[in-house]
Amino acid sequence: MVAQLACADCSRLFPTKIGLSQHRRHAHPTQHNADKLSRVKHSGARWSQQESQSLLRLANNLYPSCETQTALFARLEQYFPGRSAISIKTRLRVLNWQAQQDESSSGGPDQTIGQIAAYSSEADDYSVWFKQTVDCAVSLLESHADSSLASVDLLAFARGLQSGIMTPEQVLSLLDLHASRTFPHTWKTVSRRRRQLAHRMPVNRKQIRRANYAAIQTLYHQRRKDAASAVLDGSWKDLYKGNCGLPPDAEQYWKQVLSAPKHVDSRPSRVIVPSDWSLIEPITGEEVGRTVRSMGNSSPGLDKLTPRMLRRFNANVLAGYFNLLLLAGGCPPHMCRARITLVPKVHNPTSPDQLRPISVSSILVRCFHKVLADRWSRRLQLPSLQFAFLHRDGCLEATSLLHALLRHSSATASNLVVARFL
């Protein structure tokens, strides 16, 4: 007698497991996929150094409130989504963790995640970092004087923090006033009507030839890559037309897009990670000098500061200024303003959605961010499959990877699911 296997969704009978599986795959795909996902185990991702440190710290804090080690592993499982109790037990064994009854680190059963993460050494680490950074800022600002940056005022702010007279919030407001006086917004936008009137369209071949020659020379001095592309694809013949203004309703369109309400991500975040104070250690003059030299000819912001002008500043004074920004906890509001440039996605755009908004902030802010980004790129390990926002040919590598996946799927006659993020 042949055994009959019943479908859990429609009670239909099948003689084999393969027949039942194929039926559920085509007739009940949602339930079939949900069952498969529920049976998928963790992929076995490696423990990072930060996760290992968090695991050791939490194990020491939670052990006094747990009766057995099994209860401890089950409780630690709540703080590491995707990690099983067996995985946590194995990792603690690899780290040579030993259960120690420490009254100072014991926590009650009602202790929350935030209370566990806010261990006492965090305040001590912040105090040490604050003292080192403010001492470094004072030393850098005392070693050199730079009238372009009004270093005398910056030195007074640093000494105020060092003596405790000023708080970081007060220094941030003073830095905002200092930035508005030292780096005023001198960029003046040209209205669309004035731009159209200033652009005179050539009427004969001689004028068109001269206009194209001037346009390609200007483009070559500004952006050589775009100039080469214009010559190769033949679009140089229309360069004399220039930029006659924005498409209709472009300003209103982008106002609605940029002023749309923000989407709040309600997903819980993993906050139990150890603090890496080396990421915001005092900035040195060597770091600033190396970063300024690597910036090339970036476009200026509202203050019209260029990398060439930035190279004239003393690197130590600039490093002291950046250390003050670290101590204040952010950039002054005056320096957070940026000008927005609409870059065409296609040749001769006719609708607002064919333009890409690019925000151009102050060159000082970009230099400060680049110093921090260089540190993070050296210390933080990024996923191997991340192609965006990296100094690599992401388009070529992603295309090659997709091509290899498609060939493998075709050769092995297997299903392939591809997700694309735009």
C-alpha positions in Angstrom: 0.0 0.0 0.0 1.4 3.4 -1.0 1.6 6.0 1.8 -0.4 9.1 1.2 1.1 12.5 2.2 -1.5 15.2 2.9 -1.0 18.9 2.2 -1.3 20.9 5.3 -2.9 23.8 3.5 -5.6 22.1 1.3 -5.5 18.4 2.5 -4.7 17.1 -0.9 -3.0 13.7 -0.9 0.3 12.9 -2.7 2.2 9.6 -2.9 5.7 11.1 -2.6 7.5 13.9 -0.8 8.7 15.4 -4.0 5.1 15.6 -5.3 3.9 17.3 -2.1 6.8 19.8 -2.2 6.2 20.7 -5.8 2.5 21.1 -5.1 3.1 23.5 -2.1 5.7 25.4 -4.1 3.2 26.2 -6.9 -0.2 26.2 -5.1 0.8 27.7 -1.8 4.1 29.7 -2.4 3.6 32.0 0.6 3.2 29.2 3.2 5.9 27.1 1.5 8.5 30.0 1.6 7.6 30.8 5.2 8.2 27.2 6.2 11.5 27.1 4.5 12.7 30.4 6.1 11.7 29.1 9.5 14.0 26.1 9.0 17.0 28.2 7.8 19.7 28.3 10.4 22.2 31.1 11.0 24.7 31.4 8.3 27.6 31.2 10.7 28.9 34.7 10.3 32.2 35.4 12.1 32.2 37.3 15.4 33.8 40.7 15.1 36.1 42.1 17.7 33.5 44.6 18.8 30.9 41.8 19.3 33.4 39.7 21.2 34.2 42.6 23.6 30.4 43.2 24.1 29.8 39.5 24.7 32.6 39.4 27.4 31.3 42.5 29.1 27.7 41.4 29.1 28.7 37.9 30.3 30.5 39.4 33.3 27.6 41.8 34.1 24.8 39.2 33.7 26.4 36.2 35.3 25.7 37.1 39.0 22.0 37.4 38.3 21.8 34.0 36.5 21.5 30.8 38.5 23.3 28.6 35.9 25.5 29.1 32.8 22.7 27.7 30.7 20.4 30.5 31.9 23.2 33.0 31.1 23.6 31.8 27.5 19.8 31.9 27.0 19.8 35.5 28.3 22.7 36.6 26.2 20.9 35.2 23.2 18.4 38.1 23.5 21.1 40.7 23.1 22.6 39.1 19.9 19.9 38.5 17.3 20.8 35.7 15.0 23.2 34.0 17.5 22.1 30.8 19.2 22.9 29.9 22.8 25.2 27.2 21.6 27.1 29.8 19.4 27.4 32.1 22.4 28.7 29.3 24.6 31.2 28.3 21.9 32.4 31.8 21.5 32.9 32.4 25.2 34.9 29.2 25.4 37.1 30.4 22.5 37.6 33.7 24.4 38.7 31.8 27.5 35.9 33.4 29.5 35.5 32.1 33.1 32.6 32.8 35.4 33.6 35.2 38.1 31.4 36.3 41.0 32.0 40.1 40.9 29.7 42.1 43.1 30.7 45.4 41.4 29.5 44.2 38.0 26.3 42.4 39.2 23.1 43.6 37.9 19.5 42.9 39.0 17.1 40.8 36.9 15.3 43.9 35.8 18.4 45.6 34.5 17.8 47.0 31.0 20.0 46.9 28.0 20.8 50.6 28.2 21.9 50.2 31.9 24.1 47.3 31.0 25.8 49.1 28.1 26.4 52.3 30.2 29.1 50.7 32.2 31.1 52.9 34.6 34.3 52.9 32.5 32.5 54.8 29.7 32.5 58.0 31.7 36.2 57.6 32.6 37.1 57.0 28.9 35.2 60.1 27.9 37.1 62.2 30.5 40.4 60.9 29.3 39.5 61.6 25.7 38.2 65.1 26.5 41.4 66.0 28.4 43.7 64.7 25.7 41.7 66.5 22.9 41.5 69.8 24.6 45.2 69.8 25.6 46.1 68.9 22.0 43.8 71.8 20.7 45.5 74.3 23.0 49.0 73.1 22.1 48.3 73.3 18.4 46.7 76.8 18.6 49.5 78.1 20.8 52.2 76.8 18.5 51.1 78.9 15.5 49.0 82.0 14.8 46.9 82.4 11.7 44.9 85.6 11.2 42.9 84.0 8.4 41.3 81.6 10.9 41.2 84.1 13.8 43.2 81.6 15.8 43.3 84.0 18.8 39.6 83.5 19.3 39.9 79.7 18.8 42.6 79.6 21.4 40.4 81.4 23.9 37.6 78.9 23.3 40.0 76.0 23.8 41.4 77.5 27.0 37.8 78.1 28.2 37.1 74.3 27.8 40.4 73.4 29.4 39.7 75.5 32.5 36.1 74.4 32.7 34.7 78.0 32.3 32.9 77.0 29.1 30.8 74.1 28.2 30.8 72.3 24.8 27.4 73.8 24.1 28.6 77.3 24.7 31.7 76.7 22.6 29.5 75.5 19.7 27.5 78.7 19.8 30.7 80.7 19.9 32.1 78.7 17.0 28.9 79.5 15.0 29.5 83.2 15.6 33.2 82.8 14.7 32.3 81.0 11.4 29.8 83.6 10.4 32.4 86.4 10.8 35.5 84.5 9.5 33.8 82.6 6.6 30.8 84.7 5.5 28.5 83.4 2.8 29.5 85.4 -0.2 28.1 83.2 -2.9 25.5 85.0 -5.0 23.1 83.0 -7.1 22.1 84.2 -10.5 18.4 84.2 -11.3 17.0 82.2 -14.1 15.9 85.3 -16.0 19.4 86.9 -15.8 21.0 83.7 -16.9 18.8 83.6 -20.0 19.4 87.2 -20.8 23.2 86.8 -20.4 23.3 83.9 -22.8 23.1 85.0 -26.4 22.4 82.3 -28.9 24.8 82.4 -32.0 23.0 83.0 -35.3 25.5 81.9 -38.0 28.0 79.2 -38.5 31.0 81.3 -37.7 29.5 82.3 -34.3 28.5 78.7 -33.6 32.0 77.4 -34.4 33.5 80.0 -32.1 31.0 79.3 -29.3 31.6 75.6 -29.5 35.4 76.1 -29.4 35.1 78.4 -26.3 32.7 75.9 -24.6 34.9 72.9 -25.2 38.0 74.8 -24.0 36.2 75.9 -20.8 34.9 72.4 -20.2 38.3 70.9 -20.7 39.8 73.2 -18.1 37.0 72.5 -15.6 36.3 68.8 -16.2 38.5 67.0 -18.6 36.5 63.8 -18.3 33.3 65.5 -19.4 35.2 67.3 -22.2 36.5 63.9 -23.5 33.0 62.4 -23.4 31.5 65.4 -25.3 34.1 64.9 -28.0 33.7 61.2 -28.3 29.8 61.1 -28.3 29.5 64.1 -30.6 27.6 66.2 -28.2 30.2 69.0 -28.6 28.3 70.2 -31.6 25.5 71.4 -29.3 27.7 73.0 -26.6 27.1 76.5 -28.1 23.5 76.2 -26.8 24.8 76.2 -23.3 22.6 76.0 -20.2 19.5 78.1 -21.0 18.0 77.6 -17.6 16.1 75.0 -15.7 13.0 73.1 -17.0 9.6 74.5 -16.1 8.5 74.1 -12.4 11.9 72.6 -11.5 12.2 74.7 -8.3 8.7 73.8 -7.2 9.3 70.1 -7.9 12.4 69.9 -5.9 11.0 72.0 -3.1 8.2 69.3 -2.7 10.7 66.5 -2.8 13.2 68.0 -0.4 10.5 69.2 2.1 8.7 65.9 2.2 8.2 64.4 5.7 11.0 62.1 6.8 10.5 58.4 7.1 11.3 57.3 10.6 13.0 53.8 10.9 11.2 52.1 13.8 13.4 49.0 13.6 15.3 48.3 16.9 19.0 49.0 16.7 21.8 47.1 18.3 23.4 49.6 20.7 25.6 47.2 22.6 28.9 47.8 20.9 32.1 48.8 22.5 33.3 52.4 22.1 36.3 52.8 19.9 37.8 56.1 21.0 40.6 55.9 18.5 38.1 57.0 15.8 37.9 60.4 17.3 41.3 60.7 18.8 42.9 64.2 18.6 43.5 65.3 15.0 47.1 66.1 14.1 48.5 68.6 11.7 50.0 65.8 9.6 46.5 64.4 9.0 45.1 67.7 8.0 48.0 68.5 5.6 47.7 65.1 4.0 43.9 65.5 3.6 44.1 69.0 2.1 46.7 67.9 -0.4 44.4 65.0 -1.6 41.3 67.2 -2.1 42.3 68.4 -5.6 40.2 71.2 -7.0 36.8 70.7 -5.3 34.0 73.2 -5.9 33.6 75.9 -3.2 30.6 76.2 -1.0 28.7 79.3 0.0 31.8 80.9 1.6 33.7 80.5 -1.7 36.6 78.7 0.0 38.6 76.5 -2.3 41.2 73.8 -1.5 43.9 76.1 -2.9 42.9 78.7 -0.3 42.8 76.0 2.4 46.4 75.1 1.7 47.4 78.6 2.7 46.1 78.0 6.2 48.5 76.7 8.8 47.8 72.9 9.2 48.3 72.9 12.9 45.9 75.7 13.5 43.4 74.0 11.2 43.9 70.8 13.2 43.2 72.7 16.4 40.0 74.1 14.9 38.9 70.6 13.9 39.6 69.4 17.5 37.3 72.1 18.8 34.6 70.8 16.5 35.1 67.3 18.0 34.9 68.8 21.5 31.8 70.8 20.7 30.1 67.7 19.4 29.3 68.9 15.8 29.7 71.6 13.2 28.4 75.1 13.7 25.0 75.7 12.0 26.5 78.4 9.8 28.8 75.8 8.2 26.1 73.2 7.8 24.4 75.3 5.1 25.2 74.2 1.5 24.4 75.4 -2.0 22.4 73.0 -4.2 23.4 72.5 -7.8 21.1 70.6 -10.2 23.2 68.4 -12.5 21.5 67.1 -15.6 21.1 63.3 -15.9 20.6 63.5 -19.7 21.5 65.9 -22.4 19.2 68.9 -22.6 16.8 67.9 -19.8 13.1 68.8 -20.3 11.6 67.8 -16.9 12.6 68.4 -13.3 13.1 64.7 -12.6 15.9 64.6 -15.2 18.1 66.7 -12.8 20.1 65.4 -9.9 20.5 67.7 -6.9 24.1 67.9 -5.5 24.7 69.7 -2.2 28.0 71.5 -2.1 29.0 72.3 1.5 31.9 74.3 2.8 35.4 73.0 2.0 36.2 73.2 5.7 33.4 70.8 6.5 34.4 68.4 3.7 38.0 68.4 4.9 36.9 67.7 8.5 34.6 64.8 7.3 37.4 63.5 5.0 39.8 63.2 8.0 37.2 61.2 9.9 36.3 59.1 6.9 40.0 58.2 6.3 40.2 56.9 9.9 37.0 54.9 9.7 38.0 53.3 6.4 41.2 52.1 8.0 39.7 50.8 11.2 36.2 49.5 10.2 35.8 46.4 8.1 33.2 46.9 5.4 31.3 44.1 3.7 33.0 42.6 0.7 29.9 43.0 -1.4 29.5 46.7 -0.8 30.3 48.6 -4.0 28.8 52.1 -3.3 30.7 54.9 -1.6 34.1 53.2 -1.9 37.2 54.0 -3.9 36.7 51.1 -6.3 35.2 50.3 -9.7 31.9 49.3 -8.2 30.0 49.3 -11.4 32.4 46.9 -13.1 32.7 44.6 -10.2 28.9 44.5 -9.6 28.2 43.8 -13.3 30.8 41.0 -13.4 29.4 39.5 -10.2 25.8 39.6 -11.7 27.1 38.1 -15.0 28.8 35.2 -13.1 25.6 34.5 -11.1 23.5 34.4 -14.2 25.9 32.1 -16.0 26.0 29.8 -12.9 22.2 29.7 -12.6 21.9 28.9 -16.3 24.6 26.2 -16.2 23.2 24.5 -13.1 19.5 25.0 -14.0 18.8 26.5 -10.6 16.6 29.3 -9.5 18.1 32.8 -8.9 16.6 35.7 -6.9 18.2 39.1 -7.5 17.3 42.2 -5.5 18.2 45.6 -6.9 18.4 48.8 -4.7 18.0 52.1 -6.5 
